[in-house]
Amino acid sequence: MSSEIIETDAGTARVTWHPARKARLVLAVSHGAGGGIEARDLQALAAVLPAHGVTVALVEQPWRVAGKKVAPAPKTLDVGWRGIWTAVAKPGLPVISGGRSAGARVACRTATELGAAAVLALSFPLHPPGRPEKSRAGELLGAGVPTLVVQGGNDPFGKPAEFPNGDFELVEVPYGDHGFAVPKRAEIGQDEALEIITGRVVEWTRTLG
């Protein structure tokens, strides 16, 4: 594991590399608007995917590196993401553009222009909680590349059944909330929930290269 500081037009970003020994893909994946790369799903992917030929680059947006607690406007997030792309593409491998929550929206919005091989959307915020009329489905449907959505079954930002039909795959994590936490009364434990995420992502990456 190693970290790299990258200057972008939105400020200083940081990439933490979890390299695969024989890499065939890079997953560049960022955090949401209220947390960082310590998120349980991002850490689980970084721990599991390298053994399956996928180098994981955990990306911290400039606002997070600067110690701010509130994410900037979506356009600024896109600027930060564009700024790290040369670094994550440097190994010369196909790059999956990924993110959780707000990071998933960024990945979808920029995938085509950046030449991403695919998009991994973790906890895609289909709408603000309690506001289904404020749909962001257009961002997801407009990704333009193979897309996998991993969504908690009890995510207030959009339950799996709320998603429209479209050219993407959707995996449900039963009982999971927006951070894929499962309640103690659930029929699956927290470790099992994370195994659903990592297992399905590993299978999906095998179809990409």
GROMACS elastic network, one bead per residue, 0.5 to 0.9 nm:
[ bonds ]
;  ai    aj funct       b0    kb
    1    16     6  0.68478   500
    1    17     6  0.53538   500
    1    19     6  0.68784   500
    2    15     6  0.82818   500
    2    16     6  0.56092   500
    2    17     6  0.52442   500
    2    18     6  0.71967   500
    2    19     6  0.87830   500
    3    14     6  0.67998   500
    3    15     6  0.55355   500
    3    17     6  0.60723   500
    4    13     6  0.84521   500
    4    14     6  0.56203   500
    4    15     6  0.51142   500
    4    16     6  0.63455   500
    4    17     6  0.79038   500
    4    87     6  0.89015   500
    5    12     6  0.68366   500
    5    13     6  0.59429   500
    5    15     6  0.65137   500
    5    16     6  0.89092   500
    6    11     6  0.85158   500
    6    12     6  0.57494   500
    6    13     6  0.51183   500
    6    14     6  0.58708   500
    6    15     6  0.75418   500
    6    83     6  0.77286   500
    6    84     6  0.65419   500
    6    87     6  0.79109   500
    7    10     6  0.80647   500
    7    11     6  0.59684   500
    7    13     6  0.61593   500
    7    14     6  0.85746   500
    7    62     6  0.86504   500
    7    80     6  0.88568   500
    7    83     6  0.72255   500
    7    84     6  0.79706   500
    8    11     6  0.51103   500
    8    12     6  0.58799   500
    8    13     6  0.68092   500
    8    62     6  0.79540   500
    8    79     6  0.74923   500
    8    80     6  0.58123   500
    8    81     6  0.83450   500
    8    82     6  0.79699   500
    8    84     6  0.69470   500
    9    12     6  0.82481   500
    9    76     6  0.88383   500
    9    79     6  0.65126   500
    9    80     6  0.66386   500
    9    82     6  0.89194   500
    9    83     6  0.67165   500
   10    13     6  0.83949   500
   10    61     6  0.86310   500
   10    62     6  0.64267   500
   10    63     6  0.82186   500
   10    76     6  0.63708   500
   10    77     6  0.77539   500
   10    78     6  0.89640   500
   10    79     6  0.60175   500
   10    80     6  0.51955   500
   10    81     6  0.89704   500
   10    83     6  0.79612   500
   11    61     6  0.83910   500
   11    62     6  0.50987   500
   11    63     6  0.75195   500
   11    65     6  0.87542   500
   11    66     6  0.82957   500
   11    80     6  0.72400   500
   12    61     6  0.77189   500
   12    63     6  0.81533   500
   12    65     6  0.68176   500
   12    66     6  0.75808   500
   12    80     6  0.84109   500
   13    59     6  0.73573   500
   13    60     6  0.57297   500
   13    61     6  0.51567   500
   13    63     6  0.80639   500
   13    64     6  0.81044   500
   13    65     6  0.62063   500
   13    66     6  0.86508   500
   13    80     6  0.72507   500
   13    81     6  0.88338   500
   13    83     6  0.83496   500
   13    84     6  0.73397   500
   14    58     6  0.82043   500
   14    59     6  0.59071   500
   14    60     6  0.51274   500
   14    61     6  0.69696   500
   14    62     6  0.74976   500
   14    65     6  0.69257   500
   14    84     6  0.83906   500
   15    28     6  0.87262   500
   15    57     6  0.60100   500
   15    58     6  0.55216   500
   15    60     6  0.62820   500
   15    61     6  0.88993   500
   15    84     6  0.80420   500
   15    87     6  0.85612   500
   15    88     6  0.83682   500
   16    56     6  0.81804   500
   16    57     6  0.55722   500
   16    58     6  0.50532   500
   16    59     6  0.65389   500
   16    60     6  0.82446   500
   17    46     6  0.86385   500
   17    55     6  0.73393   500
   17    56     6  0.59860   500
   17    58     6  0.64446   500
   17    59     6  0.88014   500
   18    46     6  0.61651   500
   18    47     6  0.78455   500
   18    49     6  0.88434   500
   18    50     6  0.68059   500
   18    54     6  0.88973   500
   18    55     6  0.58010   500
   18    56     6  0.50229   500
   18    57     6  0.62169   500
   18    58     6  0.79544   500
   19    22     6  0.86332   500
   19    23     6  0.74582   500
   19    26     6  0.86901   500
   19    46     6  0.88820   500
   19    50     6  0.59619   500
   19    53     6  0.86827   500
   19    54     6  0.74491   500
   19    56     6  0.62562   500
   19    57     6  0.79837   500
   20    24     6  0.84366   500
   20    25     6  0.89387   500
   20    26     6  0.89244   500
   20    49     6  0.77550   500
   20    51     6  0.62080   500
   20    52     6  0.74849   500
   20    53     6  0.53897   500
   20    54     6  0.56725   500
   20    56     6  0.78149   500
   21    50     6  0.72324   500
   21    51     6  0.76000   500
   21    53     6  0.70555   500
   21    54     6  0.88331   500
   21    55     6  0.82991   500
   22    50     6  0.84714   500
   22    51     6  0.86153   500
   22    52     6  0.85486   500
   22    53     6  0.55771   500
   22    54     6  0.81385   500
   22    55     6  0.87412   500
   23    26     6  0.74419   500
   23    50     6  0.75227   500
   23    52     6  0.81227   500
   23    54     6  0.53694   500
   23    55     6  0.59598   500
   23    93     6  0.80157   500
   24    52     6  0.89807   500
   24    53     6  0.55238   500
   24    54     6  0.61141   500
   24    55     6  0.79103   500
   24    93     6  0.63142   500
   24    94     6  0.74772   500
   24   209     6  0.65847   500
   25    53     6  0.67184   500
   25    55     6  0.63052   500
   25    56     6  0.86476   500
   25    93     6  0.54866   500
   25    94     6  0.52992   500
   25    95     6  0.60283   500
   25    96     6  0.73672   500
   25   205     6  0.80866   500
   25   208     6  0.82877   500
   25   209     6  0.70202   500
   26    53     6  0.86857   500
   26    54     6  0.55219   500
   26    56     6  0.58451   500
   26    57     6  0.71051   500
   26    88     6  0.72944   500
   26    89     6  0.78604   500
   26    91     6  0.82138   500
   26    93     6  0.64276   500
   26    94     6  0.63172   500
   26    96     6  0.60925   500
   26    97     6  0.86443   500
   27    49     6  0.89057   500
   27    54     6  0.66452   500
   27    55     6  0.61591   500
   27    57     6  0.60049   500
   27    58     6  0.82461   500
   27    88     6  0.84016   500
   27    94     6  0.86968   500
   27    95     6  0.58367   500
   27    97     6  0.63577   500
   27    98     6  0.66944   500
   27   120     6  0.84617   500
   28    55     6  0.84353   500
   28    56     6  0.60818   500
   28    58     6  0.61155   500
   28    59     6  0.67148   500
   28    85     6  0.85516   500
   28    88     6  0.65671   500
   28    95     6  0.68186   500
   28    96     6  0.61096   500
   28    97     6  0.54148   500
   28    98     6  0.57193   500
   28    99     6  0.78667   500
   29    37     6  0.87368   500
   29    42     6  0.76310   500
   29    56     6  0.74965   500
   29    57     6  0.62736   500
   29    58     6  0.52892   500
   29    59     6  0.58309   500
   29    60     6  0.88456   500
   29    96     6  0.80743   500
   29    97     6  0.63039   500
   29   100     6  0.76270   500
   29   103     6  0.76115   500
   29   104     6  0.84197   500
   29   107     6  0.83796   500
   29   120     6  0.80233   500
   30    36     6  0.78897   500
   30    37     6  0.68452   500
   30    42     6  0.81208   500
   30    57     6  0.84816   500
   30    58     6  0.59304   500
   30    60     6  0.61817   500
   30    61     6  0.73731   500
   30    81     6  0.87335   500
   30    97     6  0.87903   500
   30    98     6  0.64020   500
   30   100     6  0.64206   500
   30   102     6  0.87000   500
   30   103     6  0.53456   500
   30   104     6  0.77540   500
   30   106     6  0.89748   500
   30   107     6  0.86519   500
   31    34     6  0.81487   500
   31    35     6  0.63662   500
   31    36     6  0.51240   500
   31    37     6  0.55370   500
   31    38     6  0.84731   500
   31    39     6  0.74376   500
   31    42     6  0.78583   500
   31    58     6  0.82113   500
   31    59     6  0.72838   500
   31    60     6  0.68691   500
   31    61     6  0.78777   500
   31    99     6  0.57903   500
   31   100     6  0.53201   500
   31   101     6  0.71694   500
   31   102     6  0.72752   500
   31   103     6  0.54183   500
   31   104     6  0.82464   500
   32    35     6  0.56754   500
   32    36     6  0.67490   500
   32    37     6  0.86116   500
   32    39     6  0.89419   500
   32    71     6  0.83942   500
   32    99     6  0.72794   500
   32   100     6  0.53971   500
   32   103     6  0.51402   500
   32   104     6  0.78315   500
   33    36     6  0.81575   500
   33    64     6  0.89766   500
   33    69     6  0.84632   500
   33    70     6  0.66856   500
   33    71     6  0.51301   500
   33    72     6  0.83540   500
   33   100     6  0.89830   500
   33   101     6  0.72633   500
   33   102     6  0.56350   500
   33   103     6  0.75338   500
   34    69     6  0.70705   500
   34    70     6  0.67387   500
   34    71     6  0.72325   500
   34   102     6  0.88433   500
   35    38     6  0.76179   500
   35    39     6  0.70333   500
   35    64     6  0.82213   500
   35    69     6  0.82793   500
   36    39     6  0.61980   500
   36    59     6  0.88705   500
   36    60     6  0.68176   500
   36    61     6  0.87219   500
   36    64     6  0.70971   500
   37    40     6  0.83357   500
   37    41     6  0.89675   500
   37    42     6  0.61955   500
   37    43     6  0.70605   500
   37    58     6  0.64041   500
   37    59     6  0.72290   500
   37    60     6  0.67332   500
   38    41     6  0.84545   500
   38    42     6  0.68724   500
   38    43     6  0.61653   500
   39    42     6  0.54449   500
   39    43     6  0.62326   500
   39    44     6  0.86135   500
   39   100     6  0.89279   500
   39   179     6  0.74346   500
   40    43     6  0.52582   500
   40    44     6  0.60640   500
   40    45     6  0.86690   500
   40   179     6  0.74902   500
   40   180     6  0.78135   500
   40   181     6  0.85722   500
   40   194     6  0.78792   500
   41    44     6  0.50712   500
   41    45     6  0.62095   500
   41    46     6  0.86283   500
   41   100     6  0.85288   500
   41   122     6  0.82127   500
   41   179     6  0.77030   500
   41   180     6  0.73384   500
   41   194     6  0.65951   500
   41   197     6  0.74190   500
   41   198     6  0.81343   500
   42    45     6  0.52226   500
   42    46     6  0.62114   500
   42    47     6  0.86662   500
   42    58     6  0.75555   500
   42    99     6  0.85480   500
   42   100     6  0.81016   500
   43    46     6  0.50634   500
   43    47     6  0.61895   500
   43    48     6  0.87399   500
   43    58     6  0.87026   500
   44    47     6  0.51287   500
   44    48     6  0.62337   500
   44    49     6  0.84509   500
   44   194     6  0.68231   500
   44   195     6  0.83196   500
   44   197     6  0.84297   500
   44   198     6  0.68675   500
   45    48     6  0.52373   500
   45    49     6  0.56234   500
   45    50     6  0.84807   500
   45    56     6  0.76371   500
   45   194     6  0.87733   500
   45   197     6  0.80474   500
   45   198     6  0.58193   500
   45   201     6  0.82477   500
   45   202     6  0.89515   500
   46    49     6  0.59635   500
   46    50     6  0.69817   500
   46    55     6  0.80938   500
   46    56     6  0.56111   500
   46    57     6  0.79323   500
   46    58     6  0.77490   500
   47    50     6  0.70205   500
   47    51     6  0.83236   500
   47    56     6  0.87935   500
   48    51     6  0.61245   500
   48    52     6  0.74522   500
   48   198     6  0.68467   500
   48   199     6  0.88002   500
   48   202     6  0.84052   500
   49    52     6  0.52041   500
   49    53     6  0.67660   500
   49    54     6  0.53200   500
   49    55     6  0.69836   500
   49    56     6  0.70836   500
   49   198     6  0.75430   500
   49   201     6  0.83254   500
   49   202     6  0.66101   500
   50    53     6  0.52960   500
   50    55     6  0.52149   500
   50    56     6  0.67846   500
   51    54     6  0.72349   500
   51    55     6  0.87682   500
   52    55     6  0.87493   500
   52   202     6  0.70367   500
   52   205     6  0.88475   500
   52   206     6  0.86635   500
   54   202     6  0.86750   500
   54   205     6  0.79950   500
   57    88     6  0.70487   500
   59    81     6  0.85432   500
   59    84     6  0.81187   500
   59    99     6  0.88492   500
   60    63     6  0.81720   500
   60    64     6  0.61656   500
   60    65     6  0.63845   500
   61    64     6  0.54655   500
   61    65     6  0.64536   500
   61    66     6  0.88189   500
   61    71     6  0.88558   500
   61    77     6  0.72198   500
   61    80     6  0.62257   500
   61    81     6  0.73449   500
   62    65     6  0.50168   500
   62    66     6  0.60760   500
   62    67     6  0.87126   500
   62    68     6  0.89532   500
   62    77     6  0.84544   500
   62    80     6  0.66473   500
   63    66     6  0.51444   500
   63    67     6  0.65548   500
   63    68     6  0.55276   500
   63    69     6  0.78314   500
   63    70     6  0.76956   500
   63    71     6  0.62905   500
   63    72     6  0.72398   500
   63    77     6  0.87267   500
   64    67     6  0.51784   500
   64    68     6  0.56559   500
   64    69     6  0.71524   500
   64    70     6  0.83378   500
   64    71     6  0.76704   500
   65    68     6  0.76472   500
   68    71     6  0.74529   500
   71    74     6  0.84708   500
   71    76     6  0.89961   500
   71    77     6  0.79431   500
   72    75     6  0.81560   500
   72    76     6  0.61551   500
   72    77     6  0.67051   500
   73    76     6  0.54264   500
   73    77     6  0.65617   500
   73    78     6  0.89294   500
   74    77     6  0.50171   500
   74    78     6  0.62687   500
   74    79     6  0.87413   500
   74   102     6  0.80877   500
   74   105     6  0.84959   500
   74   106     6  0.73846   500
   75    78     6  0.50733   500
   75    79     6  0.63787   500
   75    80     6  0.88664   500
   75   106     6  0.87309   500
   76    80     6  0.63734   500
   76    81     6  0.86956   500
   77    80     6  0.51596   500
   77    81     6  0.62677   500
   77    82     6  0.87001   500
   77   102     6  0.86517   500
   77   103     6  0.81446   500
   77   106     6  0.68232   500
   78    81     6  0.50473   500
   78    82     6  0.61434   500
   78    83     6  0.85500   500
   78   106     6  0.57645   500
   78   107     6  0.83340   500
   78   109     6  0.78502   500
   78   110     6  0.70735   500
   79    82     6  0.51989   500
   79    83     6  0.62350   500
   80    83     6  0.50622   500
   80    84     6  0.66998   500
   81    84     6  0.54472   500
   81    85     6  0.64904   500
   81   106     6  0.74475   500
   81   107     6  0.81602   500
   81   110     6  0.82739   500
   82    85     6  0.53191   500
   82    86     6  0.80020   500
   82   110     6  0.77995   500
   82   114     6  0.73953   500
   83    86     6  0.70989   500
   83    87     6  0.83831   500
   84    87     6  0.55065   500
   84    88     6  0.65856   500
   84    89     6  0.88007   500
   85    88     6  0.52531   500
   85    89     6  0.60252   500
   85    90     6  0.84538   500
   85   114     6  0.74670   500
   86    89     6  0.51435   500
   86    90     6  0.60007   500
   87    90     6  0.51268   500
   87    91     6  0.81280   500
   88    91     6  0.70286   500
   88    92     6  0.87070   500
   88    93     6  0.89625   500
   88    95     6  0.73218   500
   89    92     6  0.57011   500
   89    93     6  0.66101   500
   89    94     6  0.74504   500
   89    95     6  0.64195   500
   90    93     6  0.77796   500
   91    94     6  0.88494   500
   92    95     6  0.86470   500
   94   115     6  0.88580   500
   94   116     6  0.71767   500
   94   117     6  0.56948   500
   94   118     6  0.86640   500
   94   208     6  0.87499   500
   94   209     6  0.81368   500
   95   115     6  0.81823   500
   95   116     6  0.55014   500
   95   117     6  0.55197   500
   95   118     6  0.72724   500
   95   119     6  0.89573   500
   96   107     6  0.89688   500
   96   111     6  0.87268   500
   96   116     6  0.57128   500
   96   117     6  0.53806   500
   96   119     6  0.55318   500
   96   120     6  0.68829   500
   96   205     6  0.89429   500
   97   104     6  0.84694   500
   97   106     6  0.88775   500
   97   107     6  0.53686   500
   97   108     6  0.79014   500
   97   110     6  0.85644   500
   97   111     6  0.65714   500
   97   116     6  0.58495   500
   97   117     6  0.74838   500
   97   118     6  0.61890   500
   97   120     6  0.63205   500
   97   121     6  0.85577   500
   98   103     6  0.70757   500
   98   104     6  0.59766   500
   98   106     6  0.83831   500
   98   107     6  0.55208   500
   98   108     6  0.82378   500
   98   118     6  0.82982   500
   98   119     6  0.54564   500
   98   121     6  0.58397   500
   98   122     6  0.76360   500
   99   102     6  0.72979   500
   99   105     6  0.75454   500
   99   106     6  0.74796   500
   99   107     6  0.63047   500
   99   119     6  0.83905   500
   99   120     6  0.65614   500
   99   121     6  0.56767   500
   99   122     6  0.60156   500
   99   123     6  0.85745   500
   99   124     6  0.85633   500
  100   105     6  0.80789   500
  100   120     6  0.83896   500
  100   121     6  0.60553   500
  100   123     6  0.55650   500
  100   124     6  0.65791   500
  100   125     6  0.86996   500
  100   179     6  0.88079   500
  101   104     6  0.51603   500
  101   105     6  0.67245   500
  101   106     6  0.89721   500
  101   121     6  0.75666   500
  101   122     6  0.62765   500
  101   123     6  0.51082   500
  101   125     6  0.54161   500
  101   126     6  0.89847   500
  101   157     6  0.88598   500
  101   178     6  0.79934   500
  101   179     6  0.89333   500
  102   105     6  0.51303   500
  102   106     6  0.64516   500
  102   107     6  0.87910   500
  102   123     6  0.88067   500
  102   124     6  0.74158   500
  102   125     6  0.70184   500
  103   106     6  0.50479   500
  103   107     6  0.62464   500
  103   108     6  0.87317   500
  103   121     6  0.79984   500
  103   122     6  0.83908   500
  103   124     6  0.84595   500
  104   107     6  0.50402   500
  104   108     6  0.62780   500
  104   109     6  0.86523   500
  104   119     6  0.81453   500
  104   120     6  0.71692   500
  104   122     6  0.62062   500
  104   123     6  0.75147   500
  104   124     6  0.57732   500
  104   125     6  0.80336   500
  104   140     6  0.86392   500
  104   149     6  0.89934   500
  105   108     6  0.51828   500
  105   109     6  0.61399   500
  105   110     6  0.86848   500
  105   121     6  0.76207   500
  105   124     6  0.68611   500
  105   125     6  0.76543   500
  105   136     6  0.84668   500
  105   139     6  0.66233   500
  105   140     6  0.72096   500
  106   109     6  0.51654   500
  106   110     6  0.61887   500
  106   111     6  0.82902   500
  106   139     6  0.87540   500
  107   110     6  0.55266   500
  107   111     6  0.57066   500
  107   116     6  0.88112   500
  107   119     6  0.64333   500
  107   120     6  0.77847   500
  107   121     6  0.75063   500
  107   143     6  0.79232   500
  108   111     6  0.54536   500
  108   112     6  0.81786   500
  108   119     6  0.65987   500
  108   120     6  0.86079   500
  108   121     6  0.77931   500
  108   139     6  0.59860   500
  108   140     6  0.57336   500
  108   141     6  0.82590   500
  108   142     6  0.70306   500
  108   144     6  0.81391   500
  108   145     6  0.87674   500
  108   147     6  0.85716   500
  109   112     6  0.77851   500
  109   113     6  0.85927   500
  109   139     6  0.58948   500
  109   140     6  0.77482   500
  109   142     6  0.72600   500
  109   143     6  0.61643   500
  110   113     6  0.56058   500
  110   114     6  0.61028   500
  110   115     6  0.85401   500
  110   116     6  0.83289   500
  110   143     6  0.75244   500
  111   114     6  0.54280   500
  111   115     6  0.60859   500
  111   116     6  0.50438   500
  111   117     6  0.79801   500
  111   118     6  0.74187   500
  111   119     6  0.70250   500
  111   143     6  0.59530   500
  111   144     6  0.72214   500
  111   145     6  0.71652   500
  112   115     6  0.52224   500
  112   116     6  0.62807   500
  112   117     6  0.87144   500
  112   142     6  0.88853   500
  112   143     6  0.65988   500
  112   144     6  0.60510   500
  112   145     6  0.70098   500
  113   116     6  0.79097   500
  115   118     6  0.87768   500
  116   119     6  0.72282   500
  116   145     6  0.74120   500
  117   145     6  0.66139   500
  117   146     6  0.73808   500
  117   208     6  0.77840   500
  118   143     6  0.86192   500
  118   144     6  0.85510   500
  118   145     6  0.51332   500
  118   147     6  0.57200   500
  118   148     6  0.81719   500
  118   208     6  0.79275   500
  119   143     6  0.75068   500
  119   145     6  0.67392   500
  119   146     6  0.63058   500
  119   148     6  0.63859   500
  119   149     6  0.83881   500
  120   146     6  0.86933   500
  120   147     6  0.58928   500
  120   148     6  0.50585   500
  120   149     6  0.61965   500
  120   150     6  0.78314   500
  120   201     6  0.83542   500
  121   124     6  0.56780   500
  121   140     6  0.85390   500
  121   147     6  0.72676   500
  121   148     6  0.60703   500
  121   150     6  0.62960   500
  121   151     6  0.84106   500
  122   125     6  0.88725   500
  122   148     6  0.82740   500
  122   149     6  0.59033   500
  122   151     6  0.63431   500
  122   152     6  0.89389   500
  123   126     6  0.85802   500
  123   149     6  0.73469   500
  123   150     6  0.60406   500
  123   152     6  0.67013   500
  123   155     6  0.75427   500
  123   157     6  0.79412   500
  123   158     6  0.82817   500
  123   177     6  0.85818   500
  123   178     6  0.58442   500
  123   179     6  0.73145   500
  123   180     6  0.79901   500
  124   127     6  0.87430   500
  124   140     6  0.82563   500
  124   149     6  0.69894   500
  124   150     6  0.76799   500
  124   151     6  0.69190   500
  124   157     6  0.75851   500
  124   158     6  0.76045   500
  124   178     6  0.86872   500
  125   128     6  0.68911   500
  125   129     6  0.87436   500
  125   135     6  0.87877   500
  125   136     6  0.74025   500
  125   137     6  0.89823   500
  125   155     6  0.86438   500
  125   156     6  0.85375   500
  125   158     6  0.62093   500
  125   178     6  0.84499   500
  126   132     6  0.78586   500
  126   134     6  0.82183   500
  126   135     6  0.57218   500
  126   136     6  0.51365   500
  126   137     6  0.59931   500
  126   140     6  0.84629   500
  126   157     6  0.57610   500
  126   158     6  0.51352   500
  126   159     6  0.84720   500
  126   162     6  0.83399   500
  126   163     6  0.74702   500
  127   130     6  0.79285   500
  127   131     6  0.61140   500
  127   132     6  0.54416   500
  127   133     6  0.74333   500
  127   134     6  0.54435   500
  127   136     6  0.59442   500
  127   137     6  0.82150   500
  127   156     6  0.84929   500
  127   157     6  0.52945   500
  127   158     6  0.61854   500
  128   131     6  0.52798   500
  128   132     6  0.69678   500
  128   133     6  0.89311   500
  128   134     6  0.68319   500
  128   135     6  0.80177   500
  128   156     6  0.77875   500
  128   157     6  0.54320   500
  128   158     6  0.80792   500
  129   132     6  0.74502   500
  129   155     6  0.87363   500
  129   156     6  0.51449   500
  129   158     6  0.76074   500
  130   133     6  0.88157   500
  130   156     6  0.72793   500
  130   157     6  0.78369   500
  131   134     6  0.56739   500
  131   135     6  0.79802   500
  131   157     6  0.85885   500
  132   135     6  0.58907   500
  132   157     6  0.84421   500
  132   158     6  0.78732   500
  132   162     6  0.86504   500
  135   138     6  0.76838   500
  136   139     6  0.57571   500
  136   140     6  0.71832   500
  137   140     6  0.52105   500
  137   141     6  0.60647   500
  137   142     6  0.83820   500
  137   163     6  0.76261   500
  137   164     6  0.73824   500
  138   141     6  0.50964   500
  138   142     6  0.58311   500
  138   143     6  0.86978   500
  139   142     6  0.51530   500
  139   143     6  0.65072   500
  140   143     6  0.55820   500
  140   144     6  0.87608   500
  140   147     6  0.84061   500
  140   166     6  0.87930   500
  140   168     6  0.84182   500
  141   144     6  0.73716   500
  141   164     6  0.88680   500
  141   166     6  0.63565   500
  141   167     6  0.69301   500
  141   168     6  0.77758   500
  142   145     6  0.85803   500
  143   146     6  0.80558   500
  143   147     6  0.74963   500
  144   147     6  0.83049   500
  144   167     6  0.86140   500
  145   167     6  0.87754   500
  145   168     6  0.87442   500
  146   167     6  0.76344   500
  146   168     6  0.65201   500
  146   169     6  0.83111   500
  146   208     6  0.86494   500
  147   167     6  0.75733   500
  147   169     6  0.62984   500
  147   170     6  0.85781   500
  148   168     6  0.58876   500
  148   170     6  0.59017   500
  148   171     6  0.75958   500
  148   201     6  0.80723   500
  148   204     6  0.77781   500
  149   168     6  0.71740   500
  149   169     6  0.60262   500
  149   171     6  0.61728   500
  149   172     6  0.84789   500
  150   160     6  0.88313   500
  150   169     6  0.84892   500
  150   170     6  0.58808   500
  150   172     6  0.60504   500
  150   173     6  0.71576   500
  150   197     6  0.70277   500
  150   200     6  0.88054   500
  150   201     6  0.86960   500
  151   154     6  0.84650   500
  151   155     6  0.70894   500
  151   158     6  0.80783   500
  151   159     6  0.70728   500
  151   160     6  0.62452   500
  151   170     6  0.72418   500
  151   171     6  0.62113   500
  151   172     6  0.51026   500
  151   173     6  0.60049   500
  151   174     6  0.87280   500
  151   176     6  0.77144   500
  151   177     6  0.83693   500
  151   178     6  0.77527   500
  151   180     6  0.79326   500
  152   155     6  0.50933   500
  152   156     6  0.89108   500
  152   158     6  0.85037   500
  152   159     6  0.67781   500
  152   160     6  0.73002   500
  152   171     6  0.85059   500
  152   172     6  0.57179   500
  152   174     6  0.61893   500
  152   175     6  0.63692   500
  152   177     6  0.51979   500
  152   178     6  0.62069   500
  152   179     6  0.78423   500
  152   180     6  0.56977   500
  152   181     6  0.84104   500
  152   182     6  0.88654   500
  153   158     6  0.86917   500
  153   159     6  0.55930   500
  153   160     6  0.61750   500
  153   161     6  0.85691   500
  153   172     6  0.57913   500
  153   173     6  0.56018   500
  153   176     6  0.52619   500
  153   177     6  0.68214   500
  153   178     6  0.89407   500
  153   180     6  0.87205   500
  154   157     6  0.88088   500
  154   158     6  0.80047   500
  154   159     6  0.58475   500
  154   160     6  0.83613   500
  154   173     6  0.86337   500
  154   174     6  0.74902   500
  154   175     6  0.53729   500
  154   176     6  0.53923   500
  154   178     6  0.75113   500
  154   180     6  0.87778   500
  154   182     6  0.88990   500
  155   158     6  0.54959   500
  155   159     6  0.52232   500
  155   160     6  0.81761   500
  155   175     6  0.83628   500
  155   176     6  0.65707   500
  155   179     6  0.82097   500
  155   180     6  0.81296   500
  156   159     6  0.66395   500
  156   177     6  0.70756   500
  156   178     6  0.67757   500
  157   177     6  0.89292   500
  157   178     6  0.69983   500
  158   161     6  0.81100   500
  158   162     6  0.61261   500
  158   163     6  0.72609   500
  158   178     6  0.87422   500
  159   162     6  0.54663   500
  159   163     6  0.72540   500
  159   172     6  0.87071   500
  160   163     6  0.56611   500
  160   170     6  0.75269   500
  160   171     6  0.80380   500
  160   172     6  0.64409   500
  161   164     6  0.81437   500
  163   166     6  0.86263   500
  163   170     6  0.88211   500
  165   168     6  0.81845   500
  166   169     6  0.83375   500
  171   196     6  0.87015   500
  171   197     6  0.81157   500
  171   200     6  0.76786   500
  172   175     6  0.88313   500
  172   176     6  0.83858   500
  172   196     6  0.86149   500
  172   197     6  0.87387   500
  173   176     6  0.55820   500
  173   177     6  0.87464   500
  173   180     6  0.72324   500
  173   193     6  0.61991   500
  173   194     6  0.83801   500
  173   196     6  0.67153   500
  173   197     6  0.72182   500
  174   177     6  0.89268   500
  174   180     6  0.88732   500
  174   182     6  0.79624   500
  174   186     6  0.84207   500
  174   187     6  0.86328   500
  174   188     6  0.77729   500
  174   193     6  0.74075   500
  175   180     6  0.79896   500
  175   181     6  0.78867   500
  175   182     6  0.54717   500
  175   183     6  0.72024   500
  175   186     6  0.65353   500
  175   187     6  0.83988   500
  175   188     6  0.81496   500
  175   193     6  0.86672   500
  176   179     6  0.72162   500
  176   181     6  0.51880   500
  176   183     6  0.78790   500
  176   190     6  0.89487   500
  176   193     6  0.75465   500
  177   181     6  0.54678   500
  177   182     6  0.66424   500
  177   183     6  0.88384   500
  178   181     6  0.74172   500
  179   182     6  0.88703   500
  180   190     6  0.82613   500
  180   193     6  0.73058   500
  180   194     6  0.77870   500
  181   190     6  0.66382   500
  181   193     6  0.80455   500
  182   185     6  0.82494   500
  182   186     6  0.64426   500
  182   188     6  0.76825   500
  182   189     6  0.68961   500
  182   190     6  0.59687   500
  182   193     6  0.74943   500
  183   186     6  0.54161   500
  183   187     6  0.89991   500
  183   188     6  0.88654   500
  183   189     6  0.81679   500
  183   190     6  0.83415   500
  184   187     6  0.83366   500
  184   188     6  0.85213   500
  184   189     6  0.73298   500
  184   190     6  0.85958   500
  185   188     6  0.84692   500
  185   189     6  0.89267   500
  186   189     6  0.69300   500
  188   191     6  0.82545   500
  188   192     6  0.60806   500
  188   193     6  0.67084   500
  189   192     6  0.52494   500
  189   193     6  0.63070   500
  189   194     6  0.88792   500
  190   193     6  0.50706   500
  190   194     6  0.64187   500
  190   195     6  0.86858   500
  191   194     6  0.52103   500
  191   195     6  0.62161   500
  191   196     6  0.87762   500
  192   196     6  0.63004   500
  192   197     6  0.88248   500
  193   196     6  0.52135   500
  193   197     6  0.66897   500
  194   197     6  0.50698   500
  194   198     6  0.62378   500
  194   199     6  0.83474   500
  195   198     6  0.51496   500
  195   199     6  0.56208   500
  195   200     6  0.81943   500
  196   199     6  0.52856   500
  196   200     6  0.60531   500
  196   201     6  0.84938   500
  197   200     6  0.54980   500
  197   201     6  0.61761   500
  197   202     6  0.86295   500
  198   201     6  0.51327   500
  198   202     6  0.60480   500
  198   203     6  0.86388   500
  199   202     6  0.52061   500
  199   203     6  0.63559   500
  199   204     6  0.87110   500
  200   203     6  0.51055   500
  200   204     6  0.61566   500
  200   205     6  0.86718   500
  201   205     6  0.61179   500
  201   206     6  0.87068   500
  202   205     6  0.52803   500
  202   206     6  0.65449   500
  203   206     6  0.53687   500
  203   207     6  0.71658   500
  204   207     6  0.54633   500
  204   208     6  0.70463   500
  205   208     6  0.51185   500
  205   209     6  0.68403   500
  206   209     6  0.58717   500
